[in-house]
Amino acid sequence: MGRLLAALALTLGFVVLSAPFAEASEATRWQVAPCPSGQKALWLPRVDKFGTDISCTTEEARAKAVKEAVDSGSPTRMMNVAIAFAQQISDKSLTAESACVLGAKGAIGEAIGTCVAA
């Protein structure tokens, strides 16, 4: 658990300090797709490669994916967990009116947002 927290702190610091300011170079907007009842938009760690995915799922399913990643002992999978948590925290400030970069995805409330041309 200590390794996970260290990775999370390192990643969160990196994401916060190195993330460029979002500037929409063309007219864009968030296209919001609600999740089914009982689910919400959550960032999940990828299993087979570096990165994360956003999906409509439950907290329980996400907790299971996180536990499996941590239990795997794979540095890549543990880093993916840290990144997923950092993305989830970052998305708390997103609204349907927020500026966005074309093609970006995010958790807007409990829905999945995709940045599209206006």
ChimeraX commands (.cxc) that place a marker at each C-alpha (Angstrom):
marker #1 position 0.00,0.00,0.00 radius 0.5
marker #1 position 2.93,2.31,0.68 radius 0.5
marker #1 position 4.18,1.93,-2.89 radius 0.5
marker #1 position 0.72,2.81,-4.21 radius 0.5
marker #1 position 0.55,5.98,-2.12 radius 0.5
marker #1 position 4.05,7.01,-3.17 radius 0.5
marker #1 position 3.20,6.45,-6.83 radius 0.5
marker #1 position -0.06,8.37,-6.42 radius 0.5
marker #1 position 1.67,11.32,-4.77 radius 0.5
marker #1 position 4.39,11.40,-7.42 radius 0.5
marker #1 position 1.90,11.17,-10.28 radius 0.5
marker #1 position -0.50,13.70,-8.82 radius 0.5
marker #1 position 2.35,16.15,-8.32 radius 0.5
marker #1 position 3.53,15.58,-11.89 radius 0.5
marker #1 position 0.03,15.98,-13.33 radius 0.5
marker #1 position -0.71,19.15,-11.37 radius 0.5
marker #1 position 2.64,20.82,-12.05 radius 0.5
marker #1 position 3.11,19.82,-15.67 radius 0.5
marker #1 position -0.41,19.95,-17.09 radius 0.5
marker #1 position -0.78,22.68,-19.69 radius 0.5
marker #1 position -3.60,25.14,-19.32 radius 0.5
marker #1 position -6.58,24.04,-21.37 radius 0.5
marker #1 position -7.09,26.39,-24.27 radius 0.5
marker #1 position -9.65,25.70,-26.93 radius 0.5
marker #1 position -8.08,26.70,-30.25 radius 0.5
marker #1 position -11.38,26.27,-32.05 radius 0.5
marker #1 position -14.98,26.36,-30.93 radius 0.5
marker #1 position -15.55,23.25,-28.84 radius 0.5
marker #1 position -18.09,21.96,-26.36 radius 0.5
marker #1 position -18.58,18.98,-24.08 radius 0.5
marker #1 position -20.93,16.33,-25.43 radius 0.5
marker #1 position -22.28,14.69,-22.28 radius 0.5
marker #1 position -23.48,11.07,-22.24 radius 0.5
marker #1 position -25.27,10.07,-19.01 radius 0.5
marker #1 position -24.37,6.77,-17.39 radius 0.5
marker #1 position -27.01,4.11,-16.67 radius 0.5
marker #1 position -28.71,4.18,-13.29 radius 0.5
marker #1 position -26.41,2.96,-10.50 radius 0.5
marker #1 position -23.25,3.73,-12.46 radius 0.5
marker #1 position -21.06,6.78,-12.91 radius 0.5
marker #1 position -18.12,7.91,-15.00 radius 0.5
marker #1 position -14.93,6.59,-13.43 radius 0.5
marker #1 position -11.35,6.47,-14.68 radius 0.5
marker #1 position -9.98,2.92,-14.65 radius 0.5
marker #1 position -6.38,1.69,-14.85 radius 0.5
marker #1 position -5.55,-0.23,-18.02 radius 0.5
marker #1 position -4.51,-3.85,-17.61 radius 0.5
marker #1 position -2.42,-4.57,-20.68 radius 0.5
marker #1 position -0.53,-1.31,-21.29 radius 0.5
marker #1 position 0.24,2.10,-19.86 radius 0.5
marker #1 position -2.73,4.44,-19.42 radius 0.5
marker #1 position -6.31,4.73,-18.30 radius 0.5
marker #1 position -9.81,4.53,-19.71 radius 0.5
marker #1 position -13.02,6.23,-18.65 radius 0.5
marker #1 position -16.14,4.12,-18.36 radius 0.5
marker #1 position -19.60,4.05,-16.83 radius 0.5
marker #1 position -19.18,1.59,-13.97 radius 0.5
marker #1 position -19.72,1.14,-10.23 radius 0.5
marker #1 position -17.42,2.06,-7.36 radius 0.5
marker #1 position -17.26,-1.65,-6.50 radius 0.5
marker #1 position -16.07,-2.63,-9.99 radius 0.5
marker #1 position -13.48,0.14,-9.91 radius 0.5
marker #1 position -12.25,-0.94,-6.48 radius 0.5
marker #1 position -11.83,-4.49,-7.80 radius 0.5
marker #1 position -9.83,-3.25,-10.82 radius 0.5
marker #1 position -7.62,-1.14,-8.55 radius 0.5
marker #1 position -7.03,-4.05,-6.16 radius 0.5
marker #1 position -6.10,-6.37,-9.02 radius 0.5
marker #1 position -3.66,-3.80,-10.40 radius 0.5
marker #1 position -2.01,-3.24,-7.02 radius 0.5
marker #1 position -1.90,-6.97,-6.24 radius 0.5
marker #1 position -0.25,-7.65,-9.61 radius 0.5
marker #1 position 2.94,-5.95,-8.43 radius 0.5
marker #1 position 3.38,-4.49,-11.92 radius 0.5
marker #1 position 4.88,-0.99,-11.75 radius 0.5
marker #1 position 3.01,-0.03,-14.93 radius 0.5
marker #1 position -0.34,-1.15,-13.57 radius 0.5
marker #1 position 0.27,0.58,-10.23 radius 0.5
marker #1 position 1.20,3.79,-12.06 radius 0.5
marker #1 position -2.03,3.44,-14.06 radius 0.5
marker #1 position -3.94,3.36,-10.75 radius 0.5
marker #1 position -2.25,6.56,-9.62 radius 0.5
marker #1 position -3.01,8.26,-12.92 radius 0.5
marker #1 position -6.66,7.14,-12.81 radius 0.5
marker #1 position -7.07,8.63,-9.33 radius 0.5
marker #1 position -5.37,11.88,-10.41 radius 0.5
marker #1 position -7.66,12.14,-13.45 radius 0.5
marker #1 position -10.75,11.54,-11.29 radius 0.5
marker #1 position -9.67,14.30,-8.89 radius 0.5
marker #1 position -8.90,16.67,-11.75 radius 0.5
marker #1 position -12.31,16.07,-13.35 radius 0.5
marker #1 position -14.17,17.19,-10.20 radius 0.5
marker #1 position -13.94,20.77,-11.50 radius 0.5
marker #1 position -15.33,19.95,-14.97 radius 0.5
marker #1 position -18.76,21.18,-16.00 radius 0.5
marker #1 position -20.58,20.98,-19.31 radius 0.5
marker #1 position -19.58,24.64,-19.84 radius 0.5
marker #1 position -15.84,24.12,-19.17 radius 0.5
marker #1 position -13.36,24.83,-21.94 radius 0.5
marker #1 position -12.04,21.69,-23.58 radius 0.5
marker #1 position -9.55,20.39,-26.10 radius 0.5
marker #1 position -10.99,18.56,-29.09 radius 0.5
marker #1 position -11.11,14.80,-28.46 radius 0.5
marker #1 position -10.57,15.03,-24.68 radius 0.5
marker #1 position -12.66,12.86,-22.37 radius 0.5
marker #1 position -13.72,13.55,-18.82 radius 0.5
marker #1 position -16.05,12.73,-15.98 radius 0.5
marker #1 position -18.61,15.52,-15.91 radius 0.5
marker #1 position -20.57,14.90,-12.76 radius 0.5
marker #1 position -21.57,11.24,-13.07 radius 0.5
marker #1 position -21.61,11.35,-16.90 radius 0.5
marker #1 position -18.92,10.89,-19.54 radius 0.5
marker #1 position -18.00,13.97,-21.52 radius 0.5
marker #1 position -16.27,14.05,-24.89 radius 0.5
marker #1 position -14.97,17.32,-26.30 radius 0.5
marker #1 position -16.37,17.88,-29.79 radius 0.5
marker #1 position -16.42,20.73,-32.30 radius 0.5
marker #1 position -19.18,23.21,-31.56 radius 0.5
marker link #1:1,2 radius 0.2
marker link #1:2,3 radius 0.2
marker link #1:3,4 radius 0.2
marker link #1:4,5 radius 0.2
marker link #1:5,6 radius 0.2
marker link #1:6,7 radius 0.2
marker link #1:7,8 radius 0.2
marker link #1:8,9 radius 0.2
marker link #1:9,10 radius 0.2
marker link #1:10,11 radius 0.2
marker link #1:11,12 radius 0.2
marker link #1:12,13 radius 0.2
marker link #1:13,14 radius 0.2
marker link #1:14,15 radius 0.2
marker link #1:15,16 radius 0.2
marker link #1:16,17 radius 0.2
marker link #1:17,18 radius 0.2
marker link #1:18,19 radius 0.2
marker link #1:19,20 radius 0.2
marker link #1:20,21 radius 0.2
marker link #1:21,22 radius 0.2
marker link #1:22,23 radius 0.2
marker link #1:23,24 radius 0.2
marker link #1:24,25 radius 0.2
marker link #1:25,26 radius 0.2
marker link #1:26,27 radius 0.2
marker link #1:27,28 radius 0.2
marker link #1:28,29 radius 0.2
marker link #1:29,30 radius 0.2
marker link #1:30,31 radius 0.2
marker link #1:31,32 radius 0.2
marker link #1:32,33 radius 0.2
marker link #1:33,34 radius 0.2
marker link #1:34,35 radius 0.2
marker link #1:35,36 radius 0.2
marker link #1:36,37 radius 0.2
marker link #1:37,38 radius 0.2
marker link #1:38,39 radius 0.2
marker link #1:39,40 radius 0.2
marker link #1:40,41 radius 0.2
marker link #1:41,42 radius 0.2
marker link #1:42,43 radius 0.2
marker link #1:43,44 radius 0.2
marker link #1:44,45 radius 0.2
marker link #1:45,46 radius 0.2
marker link #1:46,47 radius 0.2
marker link #1:47,48 radius 0.2
marker link #1:48,49 radius 0.2
marker link #1:49,50 radius 0.2
marker link #1:50,51 radius 0.2
marker link #1:51,52 radius 0.2
marker link #1:52,53 radius 0.2
marker link #1:53,54 radius 0.2
marker link #1:54,55 radius 0.2
marker link #1:55,56 radius 0.2
marker link #1:56,57 radius 0.2
marker link #1:57,58 radius 0.2
marker link #1:58,59 radius 0.2
marker link #1:59,60 radius 0.2
marker link #1:60,61 radius 0.2
marker link #1:61,62 radius 0.2
marker link #1:62,63 radius 0.2
marker link #1:63,64 radius 0.2
marker link #1:64,65 radius 0.2
marker link #1:65,66 radius 0.2
marker link #1:66,67 radius 0.2
marker link #1:67,68 radius 0.2
marker link #1:68,69 radius 0.2
marker link #1:69,70 radius 0.2
marker link #1:70,71 radius 0.2
marker link #1:71,72 radius 0.2
marker link #1:72,73 radius 0.2
marker link #1:73,74 radius 0.2
marker link #1:74,75 radius 0.2
marker link #1:75,76 radius 0.2
marker link #1:76,77 radius 0.2
marker link #1:77,78 radius 0.2
marker link #1:78,79 radius 0.2
marker link #1:79,80 radius 0.2
marker link #1:80,81 radius 0.2
marker link #1:81,82 radius 0.2
marker link #1:82,83 radius 0.2
marker link #1:83,84 radius 0.2
marker link #1:84,85 radius 0.2
marker link #1:85,86 radius 0.2
marker link #1:86,87 radius 0.2
marker link #1:87,88 radius 0.2
marker link #1:88,89 radius 0.2
marker link #1:89,90 radius 0.2
marker link #1:90,91 radius 0.2
marker link #1:91,92 radius 0.2
marker link #1:92,93 radius 0.2
marker link #1:93,94 radius 0.2
marker link #1:94,95 radius 0.2
marker link #1:95,96 radius 0.2
marker link #1:96,97 radius 0.2
marker link #1:97,98 radius 0.2
marker link #1:98,99 radius 0.2
marker link #1:99,100 radius 0.2
marker link #1:100,101 radius 0.2
marker link #1:101,102 radius 0.2
marker link #1:102,103 radius 0.2
marker link #1:103,104 radius 0.2
marker link #1:104,105 radius 0.2
marker link #1:105,106 radius 0.2
marker link #1:106,107 radius 0.2
marker link #1:107,108 radius 0.2
marker link #1:108,109 radius 0.2
marker link #1:109,110 radius 0.2
marker link #1:110,111 radius 0.2
marker link #1:111,112 radius 0.2
marker link #1:112,113 radius 0.2
marker link #1:113,114 radius 0.2
marker link #1:114,115 radius 0.2
marker link #1:115,116 radius 0.2
marker link #1:116,117 radius 0.2
marker link #1:117,118 radius 0.2
view
